[in-house]
Amino acid sequence: MRSAACLLIAVFLLAGCGQSDTTAMNHKFEQLDFQISALETINSSFNQQHFAQLTQRYIALVHQYEDKLGRDEAKRRLTQLGDELDTYCLACTGVLYTEARRL
């Protein structure tokens, strides 16, 4: 009876670990999305360097979690950010689209 209870507790703990990884991943993407959206202002032409840096961080984050996201989701995220940055940083959009095609 004790071993069954211990096994049940272990299963619940392991099931929770997988969700925390996904939660942590989503939190990192949300933080980066917020930083990018903060640059999308009238003065965005002065933020080209920051857009480029954040774009590279976003690409690195997608590659870090590529196994967890899956190929289609990783491509979708890169393309979606490229669409979003199209009016703010054309070079960043090109880099994102190129990276999405590589996946």
C-alpha positions in Angstrom: 0.0 0.0 0.0 2.8 2.4 0.9 4.7 1.7 -2.4 1.5 2.4 -4.4 1.1 5.7 -2.6 4.8 6.6 -3.2 4.4 5.7 -6.8 1.3 7.8 -7.2 3.0 10.8 -5.6 6.0 10.4 -7.9 3.8 10.3 -10.9 2.1 13.6 -9.9 5.4 15.2 -9.3 6.8 14.2 -12.6 3.7 15.3 -14.4 4.1 18.7 -12.8 7.7 19.0 -14.0 6.8 18.9 -17.6 4.3 21.8 -17.2 6.8 24.0 -15.4 9.2 23.6 -18.4 6.4 24.8 -20.7 5.5 27.6 -18.3 9.1 28.7 -18.1 9.4 28.7 -21.9 6.2 30.7 -22.4 7.3 33.2 -19.7 10.6 33.7 -21.6 8.8 34.3 -24.9 6.3 36.7 -23.2 9.2 38.7 -21.7 10.9 39.0 -25.0 7.7 39.9 -26.8 7.1 42.6 -24.3 10.6 44.1 -24.8 10.1 44.1 -28.5 6.6 45.7 -28.3 8.1 48.4 -26.1 10.3 49.5 -29.0 7.4 49.7 -31.4 6.8 53.4 -31.1 6.8 56.5 -33.3 10.6 56.8 -32.6 11.2 53.2 -33.7 13.8 54.3 -36.3 16.1 55.1 -33.4 15.8 51.6 -32.1 17.2 49.6 -35.0 20.1 48.3 -33.0 17.8 47.2 -30.2 15.4 45.5 -32.7 18.4 43.6 -34.2 19.6 42.5 -30.8 16.1 41.3 -29.6 15.6 39.6 -32.9 18.7 37.6 -32.4 17.7 36.7 -28.9 14.2 35.6 -30.2 15.8 33.4 -32.8 18.1 31.9 -30.2 15.1 31.2 -27.9 13.2 29.5 -30.7 16.2 27.3 -31.4 16.6 26.5 -27.7 13.0 25.3 -27.5 12.7 24.0 -31.0 12.2 20.4 -29.8 9.5 21.4 -27.4 7.8 23.7 -29.9 8.0 21.5 -33.0 9.0 22.6 -36.4 5.7 24.1 -37.5 5.2 26.1 -34.3 8.8 27.4 -34.4 8.3 28.5 -38.1 5.0 30.1 -37.2 6.6 32.1 -34.3 9.5 33.4 -36.4 7.2 34.3 -39.3 4.7 36.0 -37.0 7.4 38.2 -35.4 8.7 39.0 -38.9 5.2 40.2 -39.9 5.0 42.3 -36.8 8.4 43.9 -37.3 7.9 44.6 -41.0 7.1 48.3 -40.5 9.7 48.8 -37.8 12.8 46.9 -38.9 12.9 45.6 -42.4 16.3 44.0 -41.9 15.0 42.1 -38.8 12.0 40.9 -40.8 14.4 39.5 -43.5 16.5 37.7 -40.9 13.4 36.2 -39.2 12.0 35.0 -42.6 15.3 33.5 -43.6 15.6 31.7 -40.3 12.0 30.4 -40.6 12.8 28.9 -44.1 15.9 27.1 -42.6 13.7 25.1 -40.2 
